[in-house]
Amino acid sequence: MTRRRPAHVRPPRPPPRGAPAWCGVAALLAAGALLVQFSRAGPAAVLAIDWQPGLAFSQPWRAWSAVWVHYSDLHLAANLAGTALVAALGWAAALPRRAALAWLAAWPLTQLGLLLQPALAHYGGLSGVLHAGVAIAAVQLVRERVRRRRLLGVAILSGLALKVLLEAPWAGPLAHPPGWDIATAPLAHASGLVAGLIACLLLLPAPPEPIPPR
């Protein structure tokens, strides 16, 4: 005979799967950016780690280190806020560990996509990799069994794609949006989106069969 659970006792919440790993990637991105910014690295130090297309293959570490370079305090603050939001999205969605691995893989792929715009002589910042993270989280949600999670994933992915299109990454290497004290690189956002999708194809497991309606 089985005992019924008392009505006032809630069942234990399921573990967040790979959410801690996802948040670990976010923490690594944020910590590196804070370290570089508050060390007050001079121009020579920044030039040693930012993205430069001419050095992409002779100094491949720049595909990783460039995300930690920020050209103003506002630039850093906005990207740190974005990092916190992407981390929260991954935690709330209880993403699997493979999603965190996909985000790590998308990290350098995002910068490699900037080779399509050789006129972008220097680049730094987290925004491209954050777009990759949002794309990966959205794709994972789309692949879930639960319908409302799939719909949420479609909405996030559609909004991200629309944002990237409205930024017109084909228009030139730099944009000057109002309210910013630096120029932005729209191609980095598009490259992050594509890198996230590629990483999903390579690293996320096959989606489960949807639950049939009852």
Backbone as ProteinMPNN parsed JSONL, in Angstrom:
{"seq_chain_A": "MTRRRPAHVRPPRPPPRGAPAWCGVAALLAAGALLVQFSRAGPAAVLAIDWQPGLAFSQPWRAWSAVWVHYSDLHLAANLAGTALVAALGWAAALPRRAALAWLAAWPLTQLGLLLQPALAHYGGLSGVLHAGVAIAAVQLVRERVRRRRLLGVAILSGLALKVLLEAPWAGPLAHPPGWDIATAPLAHASGLVAGLIACLLLLPAPPEPIPPR", "coords_chain_A": {"N_chain_A": [[0.857, -1.183, 0.0], [0.609, 2.185, -0.863], [1.612, 5.324, 0.462], [-0.163, 8.358, 0.623], [0.947, 11.592, -0.275], [0.989, 14.246, 2.035], [-1.237, 17.045, 1.679], [-0.136, 19.551, 2.151], [2.511, 19.326, 1.718], [4.995, 19.976, -0.541], [6.076, 18.484, -3.595], [9.5, 17.518, -4.203], [11.561, 19.785, -6.031], [12.677, 19.284, -9.39], [16.132, 18.693, -10.256], [18.236, 21.33, -11.64], [19.407, 20.37, -13.947], [21.794, 21.006, -16.356], [22.107, 23.642, -15.646], [23.842, 24.917, -13.687], [26.345, 24.609, -14.989], [25.92, 26.147, -17.256], [25.595, 28.694, -16.095], [28.139, 28.878, -15.108], [29.678, 29.281, -17.417], [28.711, 31.815, -18.108], [29.642, 33.227, -15.862], [32.392, 33.044, -16.248], [32.703, 34.552, -18.579], [31.871, 37.09, -17.651], [33.622, 37.557, -15.477], [36.173, 37.664, -16.665], [35.865, 39.949, -18.264], [35.464, 41.919, -16.309], [37.9, 41.772, -14.952], [39.764, 42.613, -16.905], [38.795, 45.201, -17.415], [38.915, 46.547, -14.91], [41.532, 46.349, -14.29], [42.525, 48.337, -15.64], [43.811, 48.208, -18.125], [46.193, 49.315, -20.429], [46.346, 50.922, -23.726], [48.164, 49.337, -25.229], [47.988, 46.822, -24.009], [45.306, 46.202, -24.492], [45.318, 46.063, -27.283], [46.726, 43.754, -27.519], [44.979, 41.694, -27.026], [42.503, 42.077, -28.258], [40.096, 41.586, -30.961], [41.423, 41.157, -34.161], [41.295, 41.012, -37.55], [43.472, 40.468, -39.244], [45.2, 39.055, -37.657], [44.008, 36.727, -36.993], [44.634, 34.015, -37.439], [47.324, 33.698, -36.902], [47.449, 34.437, -34.27], [45.508, 32.893, -32.564], [44.249, 32.936, -30.067], [42.898, 35.28, -29.722], [40.288, 34.987, -30.547], [39.028, 34.105, -28.323], [39.845, 35.85, -26.23], [39.01, 38.39, -27.017], [36.408, 38.936, -26.214], [36.545, 39.936, -23.68], [37.334, 42.517, -23.811], [36.41, 45.859, -23.431], [35.258, 49.015, -24.459], [34.361, 51.176, -23.065], [32.977, 52.235, -19.902], [30.193, 52.182, -19.94], [29.714, 50.424, -22.051], [30.726, 48.054, -20.935], [29.002, 47.796, -18.674], [26.472, 47.444, -19.866], [26.877, 45.019, -21.197], [27.456, 43.309, -19.072], [25.016, 43.328, -17.746], [23.501, 42.111, -19.727], [24.758, 39.607, -19.732], [24.01, 38.626, -17.226], [21.255, 38.359, -17.644], [21.164, 36.407, -19.669], [22.305, 34.281, -18.301], [20.338, 33.926, -16.329], [18.205, 33.174, -17.946], [19.118, 30.683, -18.884], [19.208, 29.277, -16.446], [16.516, 29.339, -15.584], [15.348, 27.93, -17.653], [16.411, 25.466, -17.224], [18.623, 24.315, -18.643], [20.372, 21.709, -20.422], [23.622, 20.159, -19.806], [24.94, 19.919, -22.203], [24.145, 22.154, -23.573], [25.605, 24.182, -22.353], [28.151, 23.407, -23.195], [27.811, 23.832, -25.916], [27.567, 26.604, -25.904], [30.14, 27.335, -25.099], [31.54, 26.423, -27.357], [30.501, 28.126, -29.279], [31.628, 30.499, -28.584], [34.403, 31.134, -29.609], [33.694, 30.787, -32.294], [31.986, 32.867, -32.87], [33.614, 35.153, -33.062], [35.205, 34.364, -35.226], [33.424, 34.549, -37.293], [33.489, 37.222, -37.852], [35.386, 37.576, -39.747], [34.191, 37.867, -42.133], [33.876, 40.522, -42.449], [36.332, 42.264, -43.124], [36.965, 44.945, -42.896], [36.408, 45.654, -40.34], [38.514, 46.47, -38.218], [39.226, 46.238, -35.524], [37.834, 44.648, -32.683], [35.895, 44.212, -29.758], [34.206, 42.822, -26.919], [31.278, 41.45, -25.264], [28.845, 41.104, -26.52], [28.32, 39.709, -28.959], [28.798, 36.976, -28.306], [26.895, 36.722, -26.317], [24.55, 36.902, -27.827], [24.825, 34.481, -29.138], [24.473, 32.751, -26.959], [21.774, 33.247, -26.255], [20.535, 32.32, -28.582], [21.169, 29.579, -28.445], [19.888, 28.786, -26.072], [17.238, 29.286, -26.849], [16.893, 27.503, -29.006], [17.17, 25.068, -27.655], [14.864, 25.163, -26.049], [12.917, 25.079, -28.056], [13.185, 22.468, -28.827], [12.089, 21.005, -26.804], [9.772, 18.809, -25.02], [7.441, 19.847, -23.904], [4.737, 21.855, -24.828], [4.345, 24.626, -24.313], [6.897, 25.449, -23.655], [8.193, 25.046, -26.048], [6.88, 26.941, -27.631], [7.703, 29.263, -26.333], [10.44, 29.165, -26.894], [10.381, 29.457, -29.706], [9.374, 32.068, -29.863], [11.438, 33.552, -28.617], [13.621, 32.992, -30.321], [12.664, 33.991, -32.749], [12.356, 36.717, -32.123], [15.028, 37.364, -31.638], [16.194, 36.917, -34.152], [14.801, 38.849, -35.654], [15.716, 41.199, -34.426], [18.443, 41.129, -35.14], [18.242, 41.335, -37.936], [17.076, 43.885, -38.194], [19.176, 45.441, -37.396], [20.795, 45.484, -39.587], [23.327, 44.076, -40.483], [24.819, 43.883, -42.791], [25.296, 46.394, -43.711], [27.628, 47.779, -43.12], [30.8, 48.036, -41.332], [30.532, 49.302, -38.82], [28.178, 50.76, -36.522], [26.294, 53.529, -35.19], [24.5, 53.772, -32.748], [21.978, 55.739, -31.065], [22.589, 57.127, -27.815], [24.727, 55.572, -27.089], [28.187, 55.537, -26.208], [30.129, 54.55, -27.761], [31.013, 53.09, -30.94], [29.146, 50.44, -32.463], [29.258, 46.974, -33.54], [27.352, 45.571, -35.741], [27.568, 43.152, -37.17], [28.704, 41.392, -35.377], [26.633, 40.585, -33.714], [24.968, 39.218, -35.491], [26.758, 37.239, -36.272], [27.091, 35.937, -33.831], [24.516, 34.855, -33.461], [24.399, 33.025, -35.645], [26.621, 31.426, -35.019], [25.749, 30.301, -32.614], [23.617, 28.712, -33.542], [25.005, 26.917, -35.198], [26.607, 25.642, -33.281], [24.604, 24.388, -31.818], [23.687, 22.474, -33.675], [25.925, 20.852, -33.785], [26.4, 19.937, -31.166], [24.148, 19.625, -29.474], [21.932, 17.091, -28.295], [19.788, 14.787, -30.13], [16.417, 15.875, -30.556], [13.747, 14.983, -28.287], [10.883, 12.832, -28.89], [7.789, 14.498, -29.423], [5.249, 14.876, -26.9], [2.279, 13.1, -27.343], [-0.975, 14.536, -27.934], [-3.588, 14.332, -25.488]], "CA_chain_A": [[0.0, 0.0, 0.0], [1.41, 3.406, -0.933], [1.116, 6.448, 1.248], [-0.394, 9.604, -0.098], [1.688, 12.731, 0.229], [0.099, 15.266, 2.613], [-1.536, 18.125, 0.729], [0.658, 20.747, 2.411], [3.921, 19.048, 1.405], [5.253, 20.092, -1.969], [7.064, 17.528, -4.096], [10.801, 18.166, -4.427], [11.776, 20.321, -7.368], [13.713, 18.55, -10.118], [17.403, 19.428, -10.34], [18.283, 22.209, -12.807], [20.185, 19.73, -15.017], [23.096, 21.628, -16.579], [22.06, 25.089, -15.421], [25.074, 25.427, -13.064], [27.401, 24.71, -15.998], [25.574, 27.317, -18.083], [25.931, 29.884, -15.323], [29.594, 28.925, -15.018], [30.169, 29.944, -18.632], [28.382, 33.235, -17.961], [30.546, 33.798, -14.862], [33.717, 33.162, -16.867], [32.649, 35.701, -19.479], [31.783, 38.33, -16.877], [34.816, 37.74, -14.648], [37.265, 38.111, -17.526], [35.617, 41.337, -18.66], [35.706, 42.777, -15.14], [39.336, 41.775, -14.671], [40.432, 43.465, -17.892], [38.365, 46.593, -17.278], [39.352, 47.182, -13.669], [42.99, 46.405, -14.261], [42.855, 49.562, -16.39], [44.813, 47.852, -19.127], [46.468, 50.395, -21.366], [46.094, 50.617, -25.135], [49.006, 48.24, -25.719], [47.43, 45.564, -23.495], [44.063, 45.946, -25.214], [45.677, 45.639, -28.635], [47.292, 42.404, -27.456], [43.959, 40.655, -26.84], [41.251, 42.318, -28.975], [39.973, 40.897, -32.244], [41.977, 41.814, -35.332], [41.191, 39.985, -38.591], [44.769, 40.116, -39.804], [45.935, 38.194, -36.722], [43.083, 35.677, -36.563], [45.21, 32.678, -37.523], [48.644, 33.674, -36.267], [47.228, 34.604, -32.825], [44.119, 32.423, -32.468], [43.644, 33.172, -28.755], [42.065, 36.479, -29.767], [38.893, 34.582, -30.707], [38.5, 33.965, -26.96], [40.143, 36.983, -25.347], [38.387, 39.633, -27.468], [35.128, 39.202, -25.534], [36.804, 40.603, -22.403], [37.719, 43.906, -24.079], [35.298, 46.808, -23.53], [35.829, 50.312, -24.799], [33.874, 52.2, -22.142], [32.263, 51.668, -18.753], [28.825, 51.909, -20.374], [29.802, 49.206, -22.852], [30.872, 46.938, -19.995], [27.803, 47.66, -17.844], [25.405, 46.874, -20.678], [27.159, 43.616, -21.472], [27.314, 42.551, -17.828], [23.578, 43.144, -17.541], [23.092, 41.085, -20.681], [25.267, 38.311, -19.273], [23.151, 38.181, -16.125], [19.971, 37.946, -18.202], [21.342, 35.133, -20.371], [22.5, 33.277, -17.254], [19.036, 33.683, -15.717], [17.419, 32.419, -18.918], [19.573, 29.299, -18.852], [18.823, 28.663, -15.176], [15.067, 29.148, -15.577], [15.019, 26.905, -18.643], [17.049, 24.202, -16.815], [19.285, 23.817, -19.84], [21.281, 20.575, -20.184], [25.059, 20.472, -19.85], [25.374, 20.047, -23.597], [23.909, 23.541, -23.985], [26.763, 24.95, -21.892], [29.247, 23.076, -24.109], [27.533, 24.524, -27.174], [27.894, 28.025, -25.716], [31.599, 27.431, -25.14], [31.975, 26.266, -28.744], [30.096, 29.312, -30.034], [32.451, 31.632, -28.145], [35.359, 31.534, -30.655], [33.061, 30.831, -33.615], [31.398, 34.194, -33.054], [34.656, 36.066, -33.551], [35.654, 33.933, -36.55], [32.464, 35.066, -38.265], [33.823, 38.607, -38.186], [36.269, 37.592, -40.915], [33.387, 38.296, -43.279], [33.956, 41.989, -42.526], [37.73, 42.613, -42.829], [37.098, 46.366, -42.578], [36.298, 45.79, -38.893], [39.921, 46.252, -37.87], [39.324, 45.871, -34.114], [36.54, 44.361, -32.065], [35.903, 43.663, -28.411], [32.928, 42.871, -26.238], [30.546, 40.219, -25.002], [27.505, 41.071, -27.103], [28.184, 38.646, -29.954], [28.693, 35.687, -27.624], [25.602, 36.712, -25.635], [23.555, 36.535, -28.836], [24.957, 33.032, -29.324], [23.859, 32.093, -25.814], [20.316, 33.34, -26.366], [20.132, 31.417, -29.659], [21.276, 28.194, -27.97], [18.797, 28.566, -25.121], [15.976, 29.249, -27.587], [16.827, 26.246, -29.76], [16.903, 23.993, -26.701], [13.452, 25.244, -25.687], [12.133, 24.625, -29.208], [13.312, 21.017, -28.918], [11.522, 20.369, -25.618], [8.506, 18.094, -25.189], [6.293, 20.637, -23.434], [4.364, 22.787, -25.895], [4.551, 26.041, -23.958], [8.336, 25.724, -23.732], [8.519, 25.161, -27.468], [6.383, 28.234, -28.1], [8.592, 30.285, -25.795], [11.671, 29.106, -27.675], [10.117, 30.056, -31.02], [9.236, 33.516, -29.685], [12.766, 34.126, -28.356], [14.447, 32.885, -31.517], [12.127, 34.914, -33.753], [12.712, 38.07, -31.714], [16.468, 37.545, -31.83], [16.443, 37.038, -35.593], [14.29, 40.152, -36.092], [16.653, 42.218, -33.929], [19.653, 41.092, -35.963], [17.909, 41.856, -39.262], [16.857, 45.327, -38.103], [20.485, 46.089, -37.235], [21.408, 45.538, -40.925], [24.768, 43.814, -40.36], [25.453, 43.982, -44.1], [25.404, 47.799, -44.11], [28.963, 48.312, -42.89], [31.431, 47.451, -40.147], [30.176, 49.955, -37.565], [26.946, 51.544, -36.407], [26.379, 54.517, -34.125], [23.157, 53.911, -32.173], [21.864, 56.831, -30.089], [22.716, 56.755, -26.412], [25.974, 54.852, -26.858], [29.396, 56.346, -26.304], [31.046, 53.848, -28.649], [30.389, 52.492, -32.122], [28.862, 49.021, -32.313], [29.523, 46.144, -34.718], [26.174, 44.722, -35.924], [27.902, 41.821, -37.651], [29.007, 40.523, -34.232], [25.375, 40.016, -33.24], [24.564, 38.217, -36.484], [27.704, 36.134, -36.188], [26.763, 35.192, -32.627], [23.314, 34.072, -33.731], [24.757, 31.903, -36.518], [27.52, 30.541, -34.268], [24.929, 29.545, -31.684], [22.881, 27.692, -34.291], [25.963, 25.887, -35.614], [26.976, 24.881, -32.09], [23.465, 23.522, -31.499], [23.692, 21.343, -34.6], [27.07, 19.982, -33.521], [26.563, 19.459, -29.794], [22.926, 19.269, -28.757], [21.426, 15.77, -28.674], [18.569, 14.771, -30.933], [15.258, 16.233, -29.735], [12.85, 13.87, -27.977], [9.593, 12.838, -29.567], [6.803, 15.294, -28.674], [4.208, 14.143, -26.194], [1.039, 13.175, -28.118], [-2.096, 15.129, -27.177], [-4.503, 13.38, -24.858]], "C_chain_A": [[0.903, 1.245, 0.0], [0.761, 4.504, -0.107], [0.918, 7.669, 0.358], [0.386, 10.73, 0.558], [0.724, 13.744, 0.833], [-0.056, 16.45, 1.675], [-0.628, 19.321, 0.919], [2.13, 20.559, 2.082], [4.105, 19.095, -0.104], [6.251, 19.035, -2.407], [8.387, 18.224, -4.347], [10.943, 18.632, -5.866], [12.846, 19.514, -8.077], [14.997, 19.366, -10.188], [17.467, 20.24, -11.625], [19.142, 21.678, -13.939], [21.533, 20.428, -15.177], [23.121, 23.112, -16.331], [23.29, 25.616, -14.691], [26.229, 25.56, -14.055], [27.173, 25.914, -16.898], [25.957, 28.606, -17.365], [27.436, 30.004, -15.118], [30.22, 29.575, -16.235], [29.907, 31.449, -18.556], [29.325, 33.91, -16.972], [31.947, 33.982, -15.432], [33.765, 34.364, -17.809], [32.69, 37.012, -18.692], [33.062, 38.597, -16.088], [35.998, 38.229, -15.483], [37.106, 39.556, -17.941], [35.889, 42.298, -17.51], [37.202, 42.884, -14.843], [40.079, 42.705, -15.621], [40.075, 44.931, -17.671], [38.95, 47.253, -16.039], [40.859, 47.1, -13.451], [43.487, 47.66, -14.989], [43.992, 49.305, -17.38], [44.964, 48.982, -20.133], [46.214, 49.979, -22.795], [46.913, 49.449, -25.659], [48.459, 46.892, -25.263], [46.149, 45.196, -24.224], [44.359, 45.446, -26.62], [46.246, 44.224, -28.659], [46.231, 41.329, -27.372], [42.674, 40.913, -27.618], [41.242, 41.559, -30.297], [40.538, 41.758, -33.358], [42.008, 40.783, -36.451], [42.538, 39.549, -39.165], [45.579, 39.181, -38.925], [45.117, 36.976, -36.296], [43.73, 34.302, -36.525], [46.601, 32.599, -36.908], [48.539, 33.822, -34.749], [45.785, 34.192, -32.506], [43.467, 32.669, -31.122], [42.726, 34.392, -28.752], [40.584, 36.143, -29.957], [38.223, 34.352, -29.358], [38.664, 35.27, -26.172], [39.418, 38.26, -25.748], [37.104, 39.952, -26.711], [35.338, 39.969, -24.234], [37.207, 42.065, -22.576], [36.466, 44.762, -24.194], [35.881, 48.213, -23.629], [35.273, 51.466, -23.977], [33.191, 51.497, -20.98], [30.814, 51.348, -19.108], [28.761, 50.618, -21.18], [29.878, 47.984, -21.939], [29.59, 46.723, -19.196], [26.662, 47.022, -18.624], [25.629, 45.395, -20.931], [27.092, 42.755, -20.213], [25.839, 42.315, -17.506], [23.039, 42.079, -18.488], [23.547, 39.703, -20.275], [24.404, 37.756, -18.148], [21.804, 37.688, -16.65], [20.08, 36.602, -18.92], [21.571, 33.998, -19.365], [21.161, 32.918, -16.609], [18.129, 32.885, -16.657], [17.811, 30.946, -18.897], [19.17, 28.572, -17.587], [17.325, 28.357, -15.16], [14.637, 28.049, -16.543], [15.603, 25.547, -18.298], [17.751, 23.542, -17.996], [20.213, 22.649, -19.508], [22.742, 21.006, -20.286], [25.558, 20.652, -21.278], [25.13, 21.456, -24.123], [25.069, 24.429, -23.555], [27.975, 24.673, -22.783], [29.055, 23.773, -25.453], [27.88, 26.003, -27.062], [29.404, 28.239, -25.73], [32.12, 27.326, -26.572], [31.644, 27.492, -29.577], [30.951, 30.527, -29.717], [33.472, 32.018, -29.218], [34.73, 31.607, -32.038], [32.474, 32.207, -33.904], [32.423, 35.168, -33.62], [35.141, 35.664, -34.945], [34.697, 34.413, -37.633], [32.751, 36.495, -38.676], [34.81, 38.705, -39.339], [35.507, 37.986, -42.18], [33.417, 39.807, -43.471], [35.393, 42.411, -42.176], [37.934, 44.091, -42.526], [36.916, 46.629, -41.089], [37.669, 45.458, -38.301], [40.116, 45.811, -36.428], [37.919, 45.611, -33.582], [36.774, 43.826, -30.655], [34.512, 43.725, -27.828], [32.223, 41.533, -26.182], [29.293, 40.066, -25.851], [27.322, 39.965, -28.131], [27.994, 37.286, -29.31], [27.39, 35.6, -26.831], [24.479, 36.394, -26.616], [23.62, 35.037, -29.123], [24.285, 32.279, -28.189], [22.346, 32.11, -25.876], [19.817, 32.39, -27.46], [20.146, 29.962, -29.194], [20.151, 27.878, -26.992], [17.461, 28.436, -25.847], [15.825, 27.938, -28.357], [16.535, 25.081, -28.818], [15.433, 23.994, -26.277], [12.553, 24.737, -26.822], [12.131, 23.104, -29.291], [12.688, 20.279, -27.736], [10.202, 19.675, -25.941], [7.298, 18.981, -24.9], [5.998, 21.747, -24.437], [4.651, 24.232, -25.531], [6.022, 26.414, -23.971], [8.764, 25.858, -25.186], [8.076, 26.507, -28.017], [7.254, 29.377, -27.585], [9.897, 30.324, -26.573], [11.515, 29.733, -29.044], [10.041, 31.568, -30.913], [10.6, 34.171, -29.468], [13.614, 34.116, -29.613], [13.969, 33.841, -32.604], [12.484, 36.354, -33.405], [14.182, 38.36, -31.916], [16.8, 37.732, -33.305], [15.966, 38.384, -36.121], [15.222, 41.271, -35.653], [17.888, 42.284, -34.813], [19.379, 41.666, -37.351], [17.73, 43.369, -39.236], [18.172, 46.09, -37.93], [21.264, 46.159, -38.538], [22.916, 45.279, -40.874], [25.533, 43.893, -41.677], [25.768, 45.432, -44.49], [26.806, 48.378, -43.941], [29.536, 47.789, -41.598], [30.95, 48.031, -38.828], [28.838, 50.669, -37.671], [27.091, 52.47, -35.213], [24.991, 54.74, -33.528], [23.108, 55.038, -31.155], [21.963, 56.315, -28.662], [23.978, 56.0, -26.079], [27.156, 55.787, -27.01], [30.477, 55.652, -27.117], [30.276, 53.434, -29.904], [30.174, 51.004, -31.86], [29.121, 48.298, -33.63], [28.342, 45.197, -34.918], [26.489, 43.309, -36.4], [28.198, 40.867, -36.498], [27.745, 39.863, -33.704], [24.88, 38.935, -34.199], [25.465, 36.994, -36.42], [27.44, 35.282, -34.944], [25.542, 34.322, -32.821], [23.65, 32.834, -34.564], [25.66, 30.911, -35.783], [26.743, 29.691, -33.267], [24.17, 28.429, -32.373], [23.807, 26.562, -34.737], [26.348, 25.01, -34.429], [25.847, 23.947, -31.66], [23.465, 22.275, -32.383], [24.788, 20.342, -34.252], [26.989, 19.286, -32.168], [25.272, 19.09, -29.065], [22.431, 17.91, -29.215], [20.161, 15.883, -29.5], [17.367, 15.096, -30.049], [14.381, 15.028, -29.452], [11.565, 13.958, -28.794], [8.599, 13.662, -28.757], [5.765, 14.409, -28.011], [2.916, 14.241, -26.983], [-0.082, 13.795, -27.289], [-3.007, 14.052, -26.638], [-5.948, 13.806, -25.079]], "O_chain_A": [[1.849, 1.331, 0.783], [-0.462, 4.594, 0.004], [1.721, 7.962, -0.527], [0.476, 10.814, 1.783], [-0.278, 14.075, 0.199], [0.879, 16.815, 0.961], [-0.362, 20.046, -0.04], [2.913, 21.506, 2.155], [3.46, 18.356, -0.847], [7.181, 18.721, -1.663], [8.401, 19.411, -4.675], [10.503, 17.96, -6.799], [13.821, 19.097, -7.452], [14.953, 20.596, -10.179], [16.82, 19.88, -12.609], [19.566, 22.444, -14.805], [22.333, 20.444, -14.242], [24.055, 23.791, -16.756], [23.762, 26.697, -15.045], [27.007, 26.511, -13.977], [28.117, 26.617, -17.259], [26.568, 29.498, -17.954], [27.955, 31.11, -14.969], [31.181, 30.334, -16.112], [30.771, 32.256, -18.897], [29.764, 35.036, -17.205], [32.615, 34.971, -15.131], [34.748, 35.104, -17.832], [33.446, 37.925, -19.025], [33.535, 39.733, -16.036], [36.741, 39.11, -15.051], [38.078, 40.311, -17.973], [36.473, 43.363, -17.709], [37.703, 43.962, -14.523], [40.924, 43.492, -15.194], [40.942, 45.803, -17.732], [39.427, 48.386, -16.102], [41.393, 47.716, -12.528], [44.67, 47.997, -14.964], [44.969, 50.05, -17.465], [43.978, 49.532, -20.622], [45.902, 48.819, -23.06], [46.413, 48.652, -26.453], [48.461, 45.928, -26.028], [45.921, 44.029, -24.541], [43.72, 44.508, -27.094], [46.248, 43.571, -29.702], [46.527, 40.16, -27.618], [41.809, 40.038, -27.642], [42.245, 40.969, -30.699], [40.189, 42.931, -33.493], [42.688, 39.765, -36.317], [42.714, 38.387, -39.529], [46.544, 38.575, -39.391], [45.484, 36.276, -35.352], [43.4, 33.497, -35.654], [47.011, 31.536, -36.441], [49.43, 33.386, -34.02], [44.943, 35.041, -32.213], [42.241, 32.62, -31.026], [41.871, 34.523, -27.876], [39.718, 36.928, -29.571], [36.998, 34.397, -29.254], [37.724, 35.733, -25.527], [39.222, 39.137, -24.907], [36.745, 41.122, -26.578], [34.402, 40.593, -23.732], [37.4, 42.773, -21.588], [35.559, 44.437, -24.961], [36.864, 48.547, -22.967], [35.672, 52.614, -24.172], [32.866, 50.312, -21.062], [30.264, 50.355, -18.632], [27.846, 49.814, -21.001], [29.173, 46.997, -22.151], [29.137, 45.587, -19.054], [25.961, 46.155, -18.103], [24.688, 44.602, -20.886], [26.707, 41.588, -20.286], [25.461, 41.237, -17.048], [22.221, 41.246, -18.098], [22.815, 38.729, -20.449], [24.104, 36.563, -18.117], [21.27, 36.699, -16.147], [19.194, 35.756, -18.796], [21.084, 32.884, -19.561], [20.88, 31.743, -16.37], [17.374, 32.021, -16.211], [16.949, 30.066, -18.892], [18.828, 27.391, -17.63], [16.91, 27.264, -14.774], [13.678, 27.323, -16.281], [15.332, 24.568, -18.993], [17.513, 22.376, -18.31], [20.782, 22.609, -18.417], [23.049, 22.086, -20.791], [26.475, 21.432, -21.536], [25.835, 21.907, -25.026], [25.475, 25.325, -24.294], [28.74, 25.586, -23.095], [30.017, 24.248, -26.055], [28.42, 26.593, -27.997], [29.891, 29.212, -26.305], [33.035, 28.054, -26.957], [32.401, 27.864, -30.474], [30.995, 31.479, -30.496], [33.419, 33.147, -29.707], [35.17, 32.396, -32.874], [32.467, 32.657, -35.05], [32.128, 35.919, -34.549], [35.455, 36.531, -35.76], [35.112, 34.656, -38.766], [32.306, 36.938, -39.735], [35.05, 39.795, -39.857], [36.109, 38.389, -43.175], [33.032, 40.313, -44.525], [35.647, 42.864, -41.06], [38.961, 44.466, -41.96], [37.238, 47.719, -40.616], [37.943, 44.316, -37.934], [41.065, 45.088, -36.128], [36.952, 46.262, -33.978], [37.725, 43.086, -30.402], [33.718, 44.588, -28.202], [32.523, 40.612, -26.942], [28.725, 38.975, -25.893], [26.262, 39.34, -28.17], [27.122, 36.521, -29.721], [26.834, 34.512, -26.685], [23.543, 35.678, -26.26], [22.589, 34.397, -29.328], [23.602, 31.282, -28.422], [21.699, 31.103, -25.585], [18.794, 31.729, -27.286], [19.235, 29.199, -29.515], [19.53, 26.819, -27.079], [16.646, 27.58, -25.505], [14.752, 27.335, -28.357], [15.738, 24.202, -29.148], [14.826, 22.93, -26.159], [11.558, 24.054, -26.58], [11.166, 22.515, -29.78], [12.752, 19.051, -27.674], [9.596, 19.913, -26.985], [6.266, 18.882, -25.564], [6.895, 22.487, -24.842], [5.151, 24.989, -26.363], [6.371, 27.558, -24.263], [9.606, 26.694, -25.514], [8.805, 27.143, -28.779], [7.513, 30.342, -28.305], [10.406, 31.403, -26.878], [12.398, 30.456, -29.504], [10.575, 32.281, -31.763], [10.893, 35.213, -30.055], [14.256, 35.114, -29.939], [14.785, 34.437, -33.306], [12.87, 37.128, -34.281], [14.554, 39.463, -32.315], [17.593, 38.603, -33.664], [16.643, 39.001, -36.943], [15.491, 42.193, -36.424], [18.329, 43.369, -35.191], [20.204, 42.407, -37.885], [18.178, 44.063, -40.149], [18.258, 47.265, -38.286], [22.295, 46.828, -38.597], [23.703, 46.173, -41.189], [26.762, 43.962, -41.677], [26.438, 45.667, -45.496], [27.13, 49.384, -44.572], [28.819, 47.149, -40.828], [30.955, 47.334, -37.813], [28.423, 51.116, -38.74], [27.911, 52.229, -34.327], [24.37, 55.775, -33.77], [24.089, 55.276, -30.45], [21.492, 55.225, -28.34], [24.282, 55.8, -24.903], [27.139, 56.707, -27.828], [31.617, 56.114, -27.159], [29.045, 53.429, -29.919], [30.936, 50.384, -31.118], [29.193, 48.917, -34.692], [28.323, 44.118, -34.325], [25.764, 42.369, -36.074], [27.97, 39.664, -36.62], [27.779, 38.704, -33.29], [24.43, 37.872, -33.773], [24.998, 35.859, -36.502], [27.552, 34.057, -34.991], [25.529, 33.169, -32.39], [23.235, 31.725, -34.228], [25.486, 29.698, -35.907], [27.035, 28.508, -33.089], [24.085, 27.318, -31.849], [23.441, 25.389, -34.664], [26.409, 23.787, -34.548], [26.104, 22.838, -31.191], [23.267, 21.161, -31.899], [24.607, 19.134, -34.403], [27.46, 18.157, -32.031], [25.314, 18.306, -28.117], [22.501, 17.599, -30.404], [19.538, 16.943, -29.562], [17.304, 14.639, -28.907], [14.276, 14.134, -30.292], [11.21, 15.015, -29.316], [8.56, 13.545, -27.532], [5.444, 13.327, -28.504], [2.473, 15.351, -27.279], [-0.133, 13.602, -26.075], [-3.179, 12.996, -27.248], [-6.868, 13.128, -24.622]]}, "name": "protein", "num_of_chains": 1, "seq": "MTRRRPAHVRPPRPPPRGAPAWCGVAALLAAGALLVQFSRAGPAAVLAIDWQPGLAFSQPWRAWSAVWVHYSDLHLAANLAGTALVAALGWAAALPRRAALAWLAAWPLTQLGLLLQPALAHYGGLSGVLHAGVAIAAVQLVRERVRRRRLLGVAILSGLALKVLLEAPWAGPLAHPPGWDIATAPLAHASGLVAGLIACLLLLPAPPEPIPPR"}
